[in-house]
Amino acid sequence: MNAFQISEQEFAQFQRFIFNIAGITMSAAKKALVSGRLAKRLQHYQLPSYAAYFKLLSDGQSPDEVQLAVDLLTTNETYFFREARHFELLREAALDARAAWRNTPFRVWSAACSSGEEPYSIAMVLADCLGTNHPWEVVASDISTRVLQRARTGHYPMERTQHIPQDYLRRFCLKGMGEQQGTLLVERSLRSRVQFRQVNLNTALPDLGQFDVIFLRNVMIYFNGDTKRQVVARVVGQLRPDGHFFIGHSESLHEVTDAVRAVVPSVYRKVGPRKA
């Protein structure tokens, strides 16, 4: 049980903190989450209150602690091959690219990759469709260094892998034995094809290049209208003309951008002809 109680004023401080850094709007329903996830940091520093911890974060002397607080407040649940229809459409796009061969790699960006299940799912599809004969790249990014560290290992509890197709399990995954029983490891050669980077979508993006497909799923639900428009403008700016943009089924781009057009629910295509 959490021995620390967070006041409304203290909670409001952390609401501003995560909004200013990540553009995330936390509702009042997140008060218990904030209290629970940060309680151990108060214990670590032997601080008497959340206000004291906020002061520590605000003094400019603890950038590593600021990053840790961001990590704790932005971690989200995910799993392999979430929304199977998206991966069917990714497969179609990859096969179309193989048929219309070009010199540049087929590139996919998992723009909020969390603990890595999404980009590894993407990589399995591309390895299956494009193999080693056609170049392809997967870039995966998240604001949280903690989840990126976990994602790079490619090591997961077996129960999180139930949606991976059986053929992909055999080809791309190793089943844990002995002390690792009940876990799965994404095969090394596939892990090496995914480039993980820390990226804050709420600020100017680093030079990531252009992509054929971008996944930005279940992220916009945390943003207000202005932040959503700014983030989508940045991300869609990295999409090649005629490229595909995937969002969560509970999300909408209505009044957010006119740079993409709906293909099917939660799937969009960028307006304009593809450049050679």
C-alpha positions in Angstrom: 0.0 0.0 0.0 1.3 3.5 -0.9 2.2 5.3 2.3 2.3 8.7 0.5 -0.8 10.7 -0.2 -0.8 13.0 -3.2 -2.8 16.3 -2.9 -4.7 17.9 -5.8 -2.1 20.6 -5.9 0.7 18.1 -6.2 -1.1 16.1 -8.9 -1.6 19.3 -10.8 2.1 19.9 -10.8 2.8 16.5 -12.4 0.0 17.1 -14.9 1.8 20.2 -16.0 5.2 18.4 -15.9 4.2 15.6 -18.3 2.3 18.0 -20.5 5.2 20.3 -20.9 7.6 17.5 -21.7 5.6 15.0 -23.7 2.4 16.9 -24.6 0.4 14.3 -22.7 -2.9 15.4 -21.0 -3.5 13.4 -17.9 -7.1 13.3 -16.6 -8.1 13.3 -12.9 -8.5 9.6 -13.3 -4.7 9.2 -13.5 -4.2 10.5 -10.0 -3.8 7.1 -8.5 -1.4 6.0 -11.3 0.8 9.0 -10.7 0.8 8.4 -6.9 1.6 4.7 -7.3 4.3 5.0 -9.9 6.3 7.8 -8.2 6.0 6.6 -4.6 9.2 4.5 -4.9 11.1 7.6 -6.0 10.0 9.4 -2.9 11.2 6.4 -0.8 14.5 6.3 -2.8 15.3 9.9 -1.9 13.6 9.8 1.5 11.4 12.7 0.6 8.4 13.6 2.7 6.0 14.5 -0.1 5.3 14.6 -3.9 5.9 18.4 -3.8 9.4 17.7 -2.6 10.0 15.3 -5.4 8.6 17.8 -7.9 11.0 20.4 -6.5 13.9 17.9 -7.1 12.8 17.4 -10.7 12.5 21.2 -11.2 15.9 22.3 -9.9 17.7 21.5 -13.2 20.3 19.3 -11.4 18.7 15.9 -12.0 18.2 15.3 -15.8 18.4 11.5 -15.3 15.7 11.6 -12.7 13.5 13.7 -14.9 13.9 11.1 -17.6 13.1 8.3 -15.1 9.9 10.2 -14.0 8.9 10.6 -17.7 9.5 6.8 -18.2 7.3 5.9 -15.2 4.4 8.2 -16.3 4.3 7.2 -20.0 4.6 3.4 -20.1 1.8 1.8 -22.0 0.5 -1.8 -22.6 1.0 -3.4 -26.0 1.3 -6.9 -27.5 2.4 -8.6 -30.7 0.3 -8.2 -33.8 -2.2 -5.9 -32.2 -5.0 -5.1 -34.7 -4.3 -8.0 -37.1 -5.9 -6.1 -40.0 -3.1 -3.5 -39.9 -0.5 -6.1 -40.4 -2.4 -7.6 -43.3 -2.4 -4.2 -45.0 1.3 -3.8 -44.1 1.9 -7.1 -45.9 0.0 -5.9 -49.0 2.1 -2.7 -49.0 5.3 -4.6 -48.8 4.4 -7.0 -51.6 3.3 -4.0 -53.8 6.7 -2.4 -53.1 8.5 -5.7 -54.1 6.5 -5.9 -57.3 7.3 -2.2 -58.2 11.0 -2.6 -57.4 12.9 0.6 -56.6 16.4 1.2 -55.3 15.5 2.7 -52.0 14.6 0.4 -49.0 11.0 -0.1 -47.9 10.9 1.7 -44.6 8.5 1.5 -41.6 8.5 3.6 -38.5 6.9 2.5 -35.2 6.6 5.9 -33.7 5.5 5.0 -30.2 7.0 1.5 -29.9 6.7 1.0 -26.1 8.4 -2.3 -25.1 9.0 -3.4 -28.8 6.2 -5.8 -29.6 4.9 -3.6 -32.5 8.2 -3.1 -34.3 9.2 -6.8 -34.0 5.8 -7.7 -35.5 6.5 -5.3 -38.3 9.9 -6.8 -38.8 8.5 -10.4 -39.0 6.1 -9.3 -41.8 8.9 -7.6 -43.8 11.3 -10.5 -43.3 8.6 -12.8 -44.6 7.6 -10.6 -47.6 10.9 -9.0 -48.6 13.5 -11.4 -47.1 17.1 -10.6 -47.9 16.6 -9.9 -51.6 14.8 -6.6 -51.2 16.1 -4.0 -48.8 13.9 -2.9 -45.8 14.3 -1.0 -42.6 12.3 -0.7 -39.3 12.8 2.3 -37.1 11.2 2.2 -33.6 11.0 5.1 -31.2 9.6 6.0 -27.9 10.1 8.8 -25.3 10.8 6.3 -22.5 14.4 5.1 -22.2 13.2 2.4 -19.9 10.9 0.6 -22.4 13.5 1.1 -25.1 16.1 -0.7 -23.1 13.6 -3.6 -22.6 12.6 -3.6 -26.2 16.2 -4.0 -27.4 16.5 -7.3 -25.5 13.6 -8.8 -27.5 12.8 -11.0 -24.4 9.1 -11.4 -23.5 6.8 -13.6 -21.3 5.2 -16.3 -23.4 1.7 -15.1 -22.6 2.4 -11.8 -24.5 3.1 -13.7 -27.7 -0.2 -15.6 -28.3 -1.1 -13.5 -31.4 2.1 -14.3 -33.3 1.4 -16.6 -36.2 2.7 -20.1 -35.6 4.9 -20.0 -38.7 6.5 -16.7 -37.5 7.0 -18.3 -34.0 9.0 -21.1 -35.5 11.0 -18.9 -37.9 11.7 -15.8 -35.8 11.5 -16.7 -32.1 13.3 -18.9 -29.6 11.4 -20.7 -26.8 13.0 -20.3 -23.4 14.2 -23.5 -21.7 15.3 -24.2 -18.1 15.5 -20.9 -16.1 14.0 -19.1 -19.2 11.0 -21.4 -19.4 7.8 -19.5 -20.0 9.6 -16.8 -22.0 10.3 -16.1 -25.7 13.3 -14.4 -27.3 13.1 -12.7 -30.7 15.8 -14.2 -32.9 19.0 -12.2 -33.0 19.1 -11.6 -36.8 15.6 -10.1 -36.7 16.4 -8.0 -33.6 19.4 -6.6 -35.5 17.0 -5.3 -38.2 15.1 -3.0 -35.8 16.8 0.4 -35.0 15.5 1.7 -31.6 15.8 5.5 -30.9 14.6 7.8 -28.2 12.3 10.4 -29.8 9.9 12.9 -28.2 7.1 13.4 -30.6 6.2 16.7 -28.8 9.4 18.4 -30.1 11.2 18.8 -33.4 12.0 15.4 -34.8 15.5 14.2 -35.5 16.5 13.3 -39.0 14.8 10.0 -39.5 14.3 10.1 -43.2 11.1 9.2 -45.2 8.9 6.2 -44.6 6.5 4.1 -46.6 4.4 3.2 -43.6 4.1 4.8 -40.2 2.4 3.3 -37.1 1.2 5.9 -34.6 -1.3 3.9 -32.6 -3.0 4.6 -29.3 -0.9 7.7 -28.7 -3.2 10.6 -29.8 -5.7 9.7 -27.1 -3.3 11.2 -24.6 -3.1 14.6 -26.4 -5.3 17.6 -26.5 -6.4 19.0 -29.9 -3.5 21.4 -30.4 -0.9 18.9 -29.4 -2.5 16.2 -31.6 -2.4 18.5 -34.6 1.3 19.4 -34.0 2.4 15.8 -33.4 0.5 14.4 -36.5 1.9 17.2 -38.7 5.5 16.3 -37.6 5.0 12.6 -38.0 3.1 12.7 -41.3 5.8 15.0 -42.6 8.1 11.9 -42.5 5.7 9.9 -44.7 6.4 9.4 -48.4 3.6 10.5 -50.8 1.1 7.7 -51.2 2.5 6.1 -47.9 0.3 4.5 -45.3 -0.4 5.9 -41.8 -1.9 3.6 -39.1 -3.6 5.0 -36.0 -5.6 3.3 -33.2 -9.2 2.2 -33.7 -10.3 4.5 -30.9 -8.6 7.5 -32.5 -9.6 9.9 -35.3 -7.9 12.4 -37.6 -11.1 14.4 -38.0 -10.1 18.1 -38.0 -6.5 17.1 -37.3 -4.9 17.0 -40.7 -5.8 17.1 -44.4 -2.5 15.7 -45.5 -3.8 12.1 -45.5 -7.0 10.4 -46.7 -8.9 7.6 -45.0 -8.5 4.2 -46.7 -10.3 2.0 -44.2 -11.1 2.8 -40.5 -7.8 3.7 -38.7 -5.8 3.5 -41.9 -4.8 6.5 -44.0 -2.8 7.2 -47.2 -0.8 10.4 -47.8 -2.1 12.7 -50.4 0.0 13.2 -53.6 1.8 11.0 -56.1 4.8 9.0 -55.1 8.1 10.5 -56.2 10.5 8.4 -58.1 
